[in-house]
Structures are given as structure tokens and as C-alpha cells.
Amino acid sequence: MKNKGFTLIELLGVIIILALLILVVFPAVINSIKKNSEEADDLVLDLIYNSAELYVKAYKDDFQPINGNQYCITLKDLTGEGYLKSPLNIDNVDVTDLKSVRVTYDNGYKYELVNNTECEVVDSE
């Protein structure tokens, strides 16, 4: 009677081939995921800056200056006004309540994403 199963050598050969394939393919998949995550973060930043630009055009007379020609818009304000939708994830963290856009005017508007604590108005008394 013939045994219709696989021998130990055949099973080990298949396992070794699968392991080698995983070693070759796995780093490429991880790098692709990392690259796509970075691109998604860049797109979120572009979306935030474009929304801040639209907000500035609509409300430029209502800003409270921080340091001369600097103003801040919280991401919560941008979502509240309908310019953005929450959650806003950067590095897999929702930054809607944590970040603001610092707007600086110097021969054109410049936008920078900063922590909310960097945009607090200091009273000079």
C-alpha cells in the first residue's frame, strides 16, 4: 500500500520556500505602507493649509494678533465653521483639539501647523 502523504523533507522544503518569499516581500510591503502613511499625512497638511487660506479670506478682519503680524486659527474653529471634517489624523493621532494654524503675513500669507500652546495670546499688562 502506498502512503499518499507528504514526507518530512517535502514539508520542510515548502516551509523554507515560503519563509524566503516572506523575507523578500515583507520589507517591500512595510515600506509601501510607511510611504503611503507619510503621503496621507502630507495630504492632510495640505488640506489644513488650504482650509486655513479659505478661512483667512473669509474672516481676515476678525483675527486677534499674537505677535504683530501673526494670527492663529485652531483646527477646532476650522471644523466648527465647516472648512474641515473631524477627525484630522496626523501620525495616526487626532490633532483636531491639539493643533492650530499660525498665519503670518509677510508679503503674502504663510501657514504653519503648531501646538495650541504656541498660539496663546499673552496679555501685556
N, C-alpha and C positions, 0 to 999 in steps of 0.2 A: 504494500500500500504506500502510495506517495503522500508525503506531507505537503499541504498546499499553503503553508505559512511562509513568512519571511525568515531568513536566517539573521542572526545577530549582526553579522558583518554588513548585510544589506541595510538593516535598520540604522546602524551607525553611519554608514555612508550617506544615507538620506539626511540624517540629522546634521552631519558635518556640512553637507552642501547647503542646507537651509541656514545654518549658522553663518556660513561665509556670505550668503546672499544678504542676510540681515546686517552683517558688518559693513557691507558695501552700500546698502540702500539707506540704512538708518541715519547716518550723518547727513546725507543729502536731504532727507525729509525734515530733519530737525532744523537745518539751515534754511530751508524753504519756509517753514513755519515762523522762524525768527524774523526772516526778511519781510514776510507778509505782515507780521505784527508791527514792525517798525514803520512800514508803509502806511498801515492803518492809523498809527499814531500821528504821522505826518499829515495825513488827510484830515484827521480831527483838528489838528492845529490850524490848518488852512481854513477849515470851516469856521473855527472860532474867530480867526482874524477877519474873515470876510463878514461874519455876522457883526463883529465889533465895528467894522467900517460902515456898514449899513446903519447901525445904531448911532454912530457919531454923526452921520449925515442927517439923521432924523432929529437928534437931540443935542446938537453941538453947543447950544446956548445954555443948557441946563447942567453942565458939568461943574463940579466943585474942584478947583485946582488943588494939587498936592504940593508941588514944588514949581511954582511959576507956570511953566507950560506943560505940566503933566497932569493927567486925569486918569481915573480908574473906573472900570466898569466890571462889576462882579459877574461871573458866569451865571449866578442865580438871577441877576437882573435880565441878562440876555435870554434865559429860558423863560422867565416870567413874562417878558414882553413878546415872546413868540419868535424870537430870532434863532433860537436853538431848541433842541429837544433833549431832555434829560433821559438817561444818564450820559454823561460825557466821560468816556473811559480813555485814560492815557496810562500806559503800562499796566493795564488791567485794574486800574483804580478809578473809581468815580470821583472826578475832580470838580463836580458842579458846585459844591459848597466850600471848596478849599482854595480855588484859584480866582484870579481877576486878570483882566487885560489892562495893562498900563499903556495909555495912549500918550505919546509925546509928539508935540508939534514943533518941527524944526524944518522949515521949507518943505512941508508935507507931513502927513501923519505916519508915525511908526508905532507898531503894535508889538507888545511883549507880554507873554503869559508869566505871571508872578503869583506868589502866595498872597492870600488876602492880607496878611500882616504887613506886607510891604506896601500896601496901598492905604494905610490908615492915615487920616488927616490929623496932623499934630496941631493943637491949638497953641498959638504963641502968645502967652499972657505974661 
